[in-house]
Amino acid sequence: LGRNRLEGTIPSSLYEMPSLANLDLGDNELSGPVDEAIAQLADTLVECSFFGNRLTGTVPTVLGELTRLESLYLDSNRLAGPIPSELGRLESLVDL
């Protein structure tokens, strides 16, 4: 779904896909916060790409629960606040 002109918020139903390994919503026009429901993908998500949107709020601490995550792209948004120390739990992370 990346590199389109998708608008609105990220639907929480995307976080309910039990086998989802790659969530690419980068380079769209999505807005609003990253929902903490993303933690539901802790056992499967390997790549998460939200770059180049209009996401707001803070970087959710629950991202630290995505222990299989290898790549996390949040750049070029409107996120604010500190980088959560919980991201330090992501032992498989190679791209941030």
N, C-alpha and C positions, 0 to 999 in steps of 0.2 A: 504494500500500500504506500510505500515511500515514493517521493517525487511526484506528487499529484497536487491538487489544490483542495485537499480535504479541509473542511472547516468544522468548528464546534469543539466539543470536549472529546477526550478519549473515552469511548464507551466501556463501561466496566465489564460488559459481556466478553470483551477480548481477554480479560484476565481469568475467565472461566473455562478456557480451552485446556484440557488436562495434558495434552501432548505438545503444546506450543513451545518450540525451541528458539525461534527467531521472530522477534517482533520489530518490524521495520516500519515506522511511521515518520521517518525523517523527511525533511524538506517539504512540509505541507504548511497549512495555516491553522493548525490546531491550537486551542487556547485552554486556559484553566489549569488546575494543578494536576500533578501525577497522583492518581488515586492510590491510597495505601493498599487497595485490593490487589495490586500487582504482586504482593507477597504470595498470593495463591499459586504463582508460577515458580515457586522456589525450587521445586524438584525437576523442572524441565528447561527453564529459560537459559539459553547460552548467549544470545545476543539481543541487546535492547537498544534500538536506535530511535531517539526522539529529537535529534538535532534539527535546527532550522525551522522551528515552529514559534509559537507565541505563548509557550507554557509559562505559568506564573506560580508564585508560592515558593516554597522551599524544596530542597532536594529531600525526599522522604527518607527517614531513617530505616524504614522497612526494606529499602534496597539492599541493605546489609544481610538480609535473609535469603537473597538469591544466590546461594552458594555455588551453583554451577555456572554462574555468569562469567563469560570470558571477555565480552566487549560491552561497554556502556557508553553511549554517546548522548550527551545532554547539551552540547554546545549550541550557541546561537539561539537562545531562548531568553525569557525574561525572569529567570529564576533568581532568587535572592537569599541572603542568609549564609550561614557557615556550611562548609562541606561536612557532612555527618561523619563522625569517627567510626560509625558502624560500617562504612565502606571498607574499612580495614579488615573486615572478616571475609572479604571476597578473595579467597586464596587462589582461585582460578583466573582472576581478572588479569588480562594482558593489555587491554586497550581501554583508556578512560579519557 
